Amino acid sequence: YADLDIHFDFSTLTGAHGDAVTTVTNLGAAGAPKSIGSAEGAPTLDRTSLSRACVDFPNSGDNDNILDMAASYTTTGKPMTFFIVFQWDAAATNTIVASADDSVNDYLLLTTGGRMKFRLASGTAANIVTSNTNDSTVDYTPLINTPIVMLIQRQEDGTSKFFHDNNIFTAQITDTGDANWTLGAIGGTTSGSIGDFNGKVCEVGLYDVDIGSPNIPILLESLCTKW
């Protein structure tokens, strides 16, 4: 955790169940300028669905309930490590994080059947399939109403590896040629007609470095134990 640049731990939020969430402090090294400073719609504090507090994004279709960072954060190159802990309330095509609340230049998009799209540096979106073993060791399909830990390890050569839960290697894509990645909104985007995320987000972290294969299972085990 010490080397995180962006870290939103929603379990630390104070307030009552159902309270609106509009600001969240960035606990990472990039500091307060990269905190969540406002919200679109009505993300709310959820104290009952999981073992710890989280943020509920009650999106059905494209309702635009989104948390906006005061300033987006862009990695300085290809190597990075990103993780998110979430619970999906309804399987659909959902944008879970994006470069800005009004932009889909960079994003991570969930869809049904163990498929995702990952777009970096405004390049071509890469399709990721976790529900087979073509580029991984496990056939993995995310479950509804179940906490999910997901981690993306982007290496120096641009290869991106995807891990879920307690160090399950679920997918891999080769270098897309795109240089970096920008994070600025959680829960969706007001841009376009793609649905916003429908579910709970528990914790989000971004390192501007590949933390390395030995450290990934340690981080994943810690997140699984916590959530």
C-alpha positions, 0 to 999 in steps of 0.5 A: 500500500505504501507505494500507491499513487492513487488509493480510494478505500471506501471502507474508511468513509464515515456517515450513515447508510444511504448518505450521499458520497461526493468527496473521498480523500486520495490516500495515495502518494499523489495526494489531495489534488487527485482526491474525489472532489464531486459526484454525478448523480447519487452514489451512496454509502452502503454499510449493509451489503458487504462486510465493510463500507462501500459505495453503491452505484445504483445505475440502471442503464445509463443513469450517470451515478459517478464519482469524479476525481478533482484531477485525473491521474495519468501513468508516466509510461506503460508499466503500472498496476491497477486494482479494484474491488467491487460487487456486480449487482446486474450483469450488463455492459458497464463502464466501471472506471474511465479517464474522466466523467465525460470521456471514454478515452481510457476505460475499463468496461465490463460485459457479460460472460467473463469479457471486458474491454480495456482502452489505454491512451485513447487507442483501440480498445483491447478485448479481454476474455477470462472465460477460457484458458487461451492466455491464462490458467483458469476459465473464470466468469465473474459472479453476480452479488459476490465481491470480486478482486481484480488486478491488472499488471501492465509490464514494461513491454506493454503486456497486460496480465489480469488476475482475479480474487486470490491470485487467479491468472485469468487473461493476458493481452500483448502490447497494444502500443499505447503508452499510458493510462488515465484514471479520473472517474469511478462508476461510469461516464456521461459520454456515449450510450454505454451503461454505467456500473451497477453495483458496489465499489469497495477499493481502488488503487493505482501504482505508476509501476509494475509492482512485480510478480512476487508482490501480486499474490501478496496484494491479492491475498491481502485484499481478499482477506480484507473484503 
